[in-house]
Amino acid sequence: MQAADKFITDIEKTVEIFKNRLMKISKGSQQEILLLVSELDFYDELIKAGYLKSLKNFLDEYEETVDSLLAQAKGLGLKGFSQIRLGQLEAMTQLDAEWLLGSAEAYGAQLKSSMVKGITQGSSIIQIKDSMLQTFEKFPLTTNQLTVAVNQSFTNYRNVSLKNIFPADQKYILTHPADGKTRVICQYAIAQMANSPKGLTMAEIDGGALGGEYSFMNLGGFNCRGEWDILETKENES
């Protein structure tokens, strides 16, 4: 999930750049500041501050994930990848791009609306500046909900990629951190995986080999930290 974490860090920096730019215009009378803020396109300002670049870098990780999996598959002697299936992965990338751009646009509108209200209530430049800064704190772009959703999105993409690229008899190994955050369902799956050193197929996983609720696509549930590693053995190469 390093790609998702980096994206969140990058857009936090983007918001900071945008905030610094915005605070520089908070000079003059209340009416002048209100006019400047009202005329700003917050979404466009976020794009200028680097949101689009951060998004592109994140989605490039999607493409690199597929390229890496395809290379592994070819290394195992697999051929004849369906262009239809690979096209489905491109469609997923496009949907995630639209969703993340939509999130930025909604955030910009929410931030602007709240900031305009705050400016109209301020009677001094100091109060207006304080109100503008408080608006950024009140409406963060990188909420925990977004962080979780971005991580889940990348996990979904990788799992769908595995399903579309590799054959049904491909064996997988579950890798999952074991710490205080590990759910009971995942603790059980980790223990069961240790009993299957030769790996498990997708059908075996979905059939309950790691626990009745543990599945290939969803692992241990929303925002699970587990990941599937491809088992590369002579058996797979035969």
ABEGO torsion letter per residue (X at the ends): XAAAAAAAAAAAAAAAAAAAAAAAABBEBAAAAAAAAAABBAAAAAAAAGAAAAAAAAAAAAAAAAAAAAAAAAAAGBBGBBAAAAAAAAAAAAAAAAAAAAAAAAAAAAAAAAAAAAAAABABAAAAAAAAAAAAAABBABBAAAAAAAAAAAAAAAAAAAAAABBAABBBBBBBBBBAABBAAAAAAAAAAAABAAEBBAAAAAAGAAEAABBAAAEAEBGBABBBBBBBBAAAAX
